[in-house]
């Protein structure tokens, strides 16, 4: 299987990066992709409707990161769209969740 510099940089086995697939890209899918050797991705903007309240979004993000961490010890990513009005809260939640231990983000 192809092994690239991206694999080394991200700490993954295969150069496969899961895209942010809306509401189906939660912690379970991200962990499954990461456990299979790729880089799983949590999509942050499409949480359930009750979490669309801006104050609840960071809690949802942290919970999704915690879920992913409980299912894999391998690297994973979060998809933070920069045109979203709560993107700063997403980034804060990801940092709070210690998503970037490799200091590459």
Backbone torsions as a table, in degrees:
resi	resn	phi	psi	omega
1	UNK	NA	147.0	-179.4
2	UNK	-64.7	131.1	175.3
3	UNK	-124.3	125.5	-174.5
4	UNK	-120.7	175.8	176.1
5	UNK	-62.1	-32.6	177.0
6	UNK	-61.1	-39.4	177.4
7	UNK	-58.6	-45.8	179.7
8	UNK	-65.0	-43.0	-179.0
9	UNK	-63.0	-42.4	-175.9
10	UNK	-91.9	-9.5	-179.8
11	UNK	72.8	36.4	-179.0
12	UNK	-116.0	162.0	-177.5
13	UNK	-84.3	-39.1	-176.7
14	UNK	-122.7	148.8	-180.0
15	UNK	-79.8	58.9	179.8
16	UNK	-121.2	121.9	-179.9
17	UNK	-121.3	117.8	179.7
18	UNK	-70.0	134.0	175.6
19	UNK	-78.0	161.3	173.6
20	UNK	-73.0	107.6	-171.8
21	UNK	-102.9	45.4	177.0
22	UNK	62.0	-141.9	-173.1
23	UNK	-68.4	-11.4	178.4
24	UNK	-90.0	-8.4	-179.7
25	UNK	-92.6	66.6	176.5
26	UNK	-96.0	-167.6	-177.8
27	UNK	-63.3	-35.1	-178.1
28	UNK	-66.5	-46.1	179.1
29	UNK	-67.4	-43.5	179.6
30	UNK	-59.1	-43.5	179.0
31	UNK	-65.1	-39.3	179.8
32	UNK	-63.7	-43.6	178.9
33	UNK	-64.7	-44.2	179.1
34	UNK	-63.7	-42.8	179.1
35	UNK	-64.5	-25.7	178.5
36	UNK	-83.6	-3.6	176.1
37	UNK	109.4	-6.1	177.4
38	UNK	-95.5	-166.1	175.9
39	UNK	-110.8	106.3	177.4
40	UNK	-73.2	152.7	-176.9
41	UNK	-133.6	132.6	173.5
42	UNK	-95.2	126.1	174.1
43	UNK	-86.0	122.5	-172.2
44	UNK	-90.5	-20.4	-172.2
45	UNK	-87.6	-14.3	-174.1
46	UNK	-111.1	56.3	175.2
47	UNK	-78.8	173.5	-178.4
48	UNK	-62.6	153.7	-173.9
49	UNK	-55.1	-35.0	-179.4
50	UNK	-68.2	-14.3	179.3
51	UNK	-97.4	4.4	178.6
52	UNK	-70.6	-10.1	174.7
53	UNK	-67.6	125.8	-172.2
54	UNK	-54.1	-36.3	-178.2
55	UNK	-68.1	-26.2	-177.7
56	UNK	-89.1	-16.9	-175.7
57	UNK	-59.9	-48.0	179.2
58	UNK	-60.2	-34.3	177.7
59	UNK	-65.1	-43.7	178.0
60	UNK	-60.6	-42.8	179.9
61	UNK	-62.7	-49.0	179.2
62	UNK	-59.1	-42.5	179.9
63	UNK	-64.1	-39.2	179.3
64	UNK	-67.1	-38.5	176.9
65	UNK	-65.8	-43.8	177.9
66	UNK	-61.0	-42.3	178.2
67	UNK	-60.1	-47.5	-179.0
68	UNK	-61.0	-44.5	179.0
69	UNK	-62.9	-30.1	178.9
70	UNK	-74.6	-19.2	-176.6
71	UNK	-102.4	-15.0	179.2
72	UNK	-150.3	150.4	172.7
73	UNK	-104.5	3.2	-177.7
74	UNK	-92.6	163.8	-179.4
75	UNK	-63.5	147.6	172.5
76	UNK	-147.8	168.4	-175.1
77	UNK	-126.7	167.1	170.3
78	UNK	-122.6	144.2	179.7
79	UNK	-98.2	109.0	-178.6
80	UNK	-111.6	99.0	178.1
81	UNK	-68.9	130.5	-174.8
82	UNK	-81.0	-6.1	177.9
83	UNK	-94.4	3.9	-177.8
84	UNK	-86.8	140.4	-174.8
85	UNK	-69.7	-10.6	178.4
86	UNK	-113.8	21.6	-175.8
87	UNK	-60.1	-34.3	178.3
88	UNK	-62.4	-38.5	178.1
89	UNK	-66.1	-36.6	176.7
90	UNK	-62.1	-48.1	-178.1
91	UNK	-62.9	-44.0	177.5
92	UNK	-59.1	-42.7	-179.9
93	UNK	-66.1	-39.1	178.7
94	UNK	-65.6	-41.7	178.2
95	UNK	-66.2	-42.4	177.7
96	UNK	-59.9	-36.9	179.1
97	UNK	-79.0	5.8	178.9
98	UNK	52.2	49.5	-177.5
99	UNK	-75.2	-19.2	-172.3
100	UNK	-116.9	61.5	-178.4
101	UNK	-70.0	-19.5	-177.4
102	UNK	-85.7	-1.2	178.4
103	UNK	59.1	38.9	178.9
104	UNK	-110.0	-3.4	-177.8
105	UNK	-98.3	NA	NA
